Amino acid sequence: MSTTPRRALILVDVQQEYFGGPLEIQYPPHTESLPQITRAIDAAIAAGIPVVAVQHTAGEGAPVFDPSRPGFRLHPEVEARQTDAWKSVVKQYGTVFAGTDLLAWLRDREIDTITLVGYMTNNCIIASAAEAETHGLSAEVLSDATGAINIANDAGFADAKTVHTTLLALLNSNFAAVGDALAWTEAVAAGEALPKSDLGTSAVIGARLSR
């Protein structure tokens, strides 16, 4: 029985809002993550992997993600690669599944693995990866093709690097296989899944390192 993943590459909100202003991606900086996103796109297209472009909307008149404003648009590097073969999704929630037809589209194509790239690690990436298992889907998250922002509120402060690296470790312990874009392109070429840890192993190693 073949264990080759049946993948779809999900571009999560690679929109202009994240390249300037209060939501500008801080770690890894978008100048570094965007080339890895396009690298993943090019590898997916070459391998015949379906591509889904997701855009978030907060509705017309909203301060961000207003579909009538330039910030809603996909980054030009993504737009330049987009074809009619891509699936386009507009969402209103953190997860790519809620209120969209994405799950039905994936099931129609017998996709069993979603590869998530885009923004933000601390919002839509983690929400989508965590929900994937409830639908019987495996998730992959590309560490250098995603990114986070600095977070501060009444519960505390965390810089973008801490947010990003902590959430990736959390995801890789249970919800998603985490690897960089190079490792992913190599896994695609080999017809293999990205390696993933598990909660038990992560707990044992974590306990040992904390001593």
VEXDREN-2710 file (C-alpha; in Angstrom, 1 decimal):
% VEXDREN-2710
k/r/px/py/pz
1/MET/0.0/0.0/0.0
2/SER/1.4/3.4/-1.0
3/THR/2.1/5.9/1.7
4/THR/2.7/8.8/-0.7
5/PRO/0.7/11.8/0.6
6/ARG/-2.0/13.2/-1.6
7/ARG/-1.2/16.9/-1.0
8/ALA/-2.7/20.2/-1.6
9/LEU/-0.7/23.4/-1.0
10/ILE/-2.8/25.9/0.9
11/LEU/-1.6/29.6/0.6
12/VAL/-3.1/31.1/3.7
13/ASP/-3.7/34.9/3.4
14/VAL/-0.5/35.9/1.6
15/GLN/-2.1/39.3/1.3
16/GLN/-0.8/42.8/1.2
17/GLU/-2.0/43.5/4.7
18/TYR/0.9/41.5/6.0
19/PHE/3.6/43.4/4.2
20/GLY/3.2/46.7/5.9
21/GLY/1.2/48.5/8.7
22/PRO/0.3/47.0/12.1
23/LEU/0.0/43.5/10.8
24/GLU/3.4/43.4/9.1
25/ILE/5.0/40.0/9.6
26/GLN/8.1/40.3/11.9
27/TYR/9.6/36.8/12.2
28/PRO/10.8/35.4/10.0
29/PRO/10.6/38.7/8.1
30/HIS/8.4/38.6/5.1
31/THR/11.5/39.4/2.9
32/GLU/12.7/35.9/3.9
33/SER/9.4/34.0/4.0
34/LEU/7.9/35.2/0.8
35/PRO/10.7/33.6/-1.4
36/GLN/10.1/30.4/0.4
37/ILE/6.3/30.6/-0.3
38/THR/7.0/31.1/-4.0
39/ARG/9.5/28.3/-3.9
40/ALA/6.8/26.0/-2.5
41/ILE/4.3/27.2/-5.1
42/ASP/6.8/26.5/-8.0
43/ALA/7.5/23.1/-6.6
44/ALA/3.8/22.3/-6.2
45/ILE/3.1/23.3/-9.7
46/ALA/6.0/21.3/-11.1
47/ALA/4.8/18.2/-9.1
48/GLY/1.1/18.6/-10.1
49/ILE/0.0/19.4/-6.5
50/PRO/-3.2/21.4/-6.4
51/VAL/-2.8/24.9/-5.1
52/VAL/-5.4/26.8/-3.0
53/ALA/-5.2/30.6/-2.5
54/VAL/-7.0/31.7/0.6
55/GLN/-7.8/35.4/1.3
56/HIS/-9.3/36.7/4.6
57/THR/-12.1/39.3/4.5
58/ALA/-13.3/41.4/7.4
59/GLY/-16.0/43.0/5.2
60/GLU/-16.2/46.3/3.4
61/GLY/-15.4/49.3/5.6
62/ALA/-13.2/47.3/8.0
63/PRO/-9.9/48.8/9.0
64/VAL/-8.0/45.8/7.6
65/PHE/-8.9/43.0/5.1
66/ASP/-11.5/45.2/3.4
67/PRO/-12.1/43.4/0.1
68/SER/-12.4/46.7/-1.7
69/ARG/-9.0/47.9/-0.6
70/PRO/-5.5/47.1/-1.9
71/GLY/-4.5/45.3/1.3
72/PHE/-6.9/42.5/0.5
73/ARG/-5.1/41.5/-2.6
74/LEU/-2.6/38.6/-2.8
75/HIS/1.0/39.6/-2.9
76/PRO/2.1/40.3/-6.6
77/GLU/4.6/37.4/-6.5
78/VAL/1.6/35.1/-5.8
79/GLU/-0.7/36.8/-8.2
80/ALA/1.8/36.4/-10.9
81/ARG/1.8/32.7/-10.5
82/GLN/-2.0/32.2/-10.1
83/THR/-3.8/30.3/-12.8
84/ASP/-7.4/29.2/-13.4
85/ALA/-6.4/25.8/-12.1
86/TRP/-6.0/27.2/-8.6
87/LYS/-8.8/27.0/-6.1
88/SER/-9.7/30.4/-4.6
89/VAL/-11.2/30.7/-1.2
90/VAL/-12.4/33.7/0.8
91/LYS/-12.8/33.2/4.5
92/GLN/-14.1/35.2/7.5
93/TYR/-12.6/33.1/10.3
94/GLY/-9.1/32.0/11.5
95/THR/-9.4/28.5/10.1
96/VAL/-9.5/27.9/6.3
97/PHE/-12.3/25.4/6.8
98/ALA/-15.0/27.4/8.6
99/GLY/-17.6/28.9/6.3
100/THR/-15.8/27.7/3.1
101/ASP/-16.2/24.9/0.7
102/LEU/-12.5/23.9/1.0
103/LEU/-13.1/20.6/2.9
104/ALA/-15.6/19.3/0.2
105/TRP/-13.2/20.4/-2.5
106/LEU/-10.3/18.4/-0.8
107/ARG/-12.5/15.3/-0.3
108/ASP/-13.6/15.4/-4.0
109/ARG/-10.0/15.2/-4.9
110/GLU/-9.1/12.6/-2.3
111/ILE/-6.6/14.9/-0.7
112/ASP/-5.3/13.5/2.6
113/THR/-2.6/16.1/3.4
114/ILE/-2.7/19.9/3.5
115/THR/0.6/21.9/3.3
116/LEU/0.1/25.3/5.0
117/VAL/2.2/28.3/4.1
118/GLY/1.5/32.0/4.7
119/TYR/0.3/34.1/7.6
120/MET/0.0/34.3/10.5
121/THR/1.6/31.4/12.4
122/ASN/-0.1/32.8/15.5
123/ASN/-3.6/32.9/14.0
124/CYS/-4.7/31.2/10.8
125/ILE/-1.9/28.7/10.5
126/ILE/-2.3/27.2/13.9
127/ALA/-6.1/27.3/13.7
128/SER/-6.1/25.5/10.4
129/ALA/-3.5/22.9/11.3
130/ALA/-5.3/22.1/14.6
131/GLU/-8.7/21.7/12.8
132/ALA/-7.3/19.5/10.0
133/GLU/-7.1/16.4/12.3
134/THR/-10.8/16.6/13.0
135/HIS/-11.5/16.2/9.3
136/GLY/-9.1/13.2/9.0
137/LEU/-6.5/15.3/7.2
138/SER/-2.7/15.4/7.9
139/ALA/-1.2/18.8/8.1
140/GLU/2.3/20.1/7.2
141/VAL/3.5/23.6/8.1
142/LEU/6.6/25.1/6.4
143/SER/8.6/26.9/9.1
144/ASP/10.3/29.3/6.8
145/ALA/7.3/30.0/4.6
146/THR/5.1/31.2/7.5
147/GLY/5.5/34.1/9.9
148/ALA/4.3/35.8/13.1
149/ILE/3.9/39.2/14.7
150/ASN/4.8/40.6/18.1
151/ILE/1.9/40.0/20.5
152/ALA/1.0/42.1/23.6
153/ASN/-2.2/42.3/25.6
154/ASP/-3.5/42.0/29.2
155/ALA/-2.2/38.4/29.3
156/GLY/1.4/39.3/28.5
157/PHE/3.9/40.0/25.7
158/ALA/5.7/37.7/23.4
159/ASP/8.0/38.8/20.6
160/ALA/7.5/37.4/17.1
161/LYS/10.4/35.0/17.2
162/THR/9.2/33.5/20.4
163/VAL/5.7/33.2/19.1
164/HIS/6.7/31.6/15.8
165/THR/9.2/29.1/17.2
166/THR/7.1/28.1/20.2
167/LEU/4.0/27.5/18.0
168/LEU/6.0/25.5/15.5
169/ALA/7.3/23.2/18.3
170/LEU/3.8/22.9/19.6
171/LEU/2.4/22.0/16.2
172/ASN/5.1/19.5/15.5
173/SER/4.4/17.8/18.8
174/ASN/0.9/16.8/17.7
175/PHE/-1.0/18.7/15.1
176/ALA/1.3/19.0/12.1
177/ALA/4.6/17.9/10.6
178/VAL/6.9/21.0/10.5
179/GLY/9.8/21.4/8.1
180/ASP/11.3/24.1/5.9
181/ALA/10.6/24.6/2.3
182/LEU/13.7/22.8/1.1
183/ALA/12.8/19.7/3.2
184/TRP/9.3/19.8/1.8
185/THR/10.4/20.0/-1.8
186/GLU/12.7/17.0/-1.2
187/ALA/9.8/15.1/0.4
188/VAL/7.6/15.9/-2.5
189/ALA/10.2/14.7/-5.0
190/ALA/10.6/11.5/-3.0
191/GLY/6.8/10.9/-2.6
192/GLU/7.2/11.0/1.2
193/ALA/5.6/12.8/4.1
194/LEU/7.5/15.3/6.2
195/PRO/8.8/13.7/9.4
196/LYS/6.8/14.6/12.5
197/SER/7.3/14.2/16.3
198/ASP/4.5/13.2/18.7
199/LEU/3.3/14.4/22.1
200/GLY/5.0/11.6/24.1
201/THR/8.4/12.0/22.5
202/SER/8.2/15.8/22.7
203/ALA/7.3/15.6/26.4
204/VAL/10.2/13.2/27.2
205/ILE/12.7/15.4/25.4
206/GLY/11.2/18.5/26.9
207/ALA/11.5/17.1/30.4
208/ARG/15.1/16.1/29.9
209/LEU/16.1/19.5/28.5
210/SER/14.4/21.3/31.4
211/ARG/16.5/19.6/34.1
END
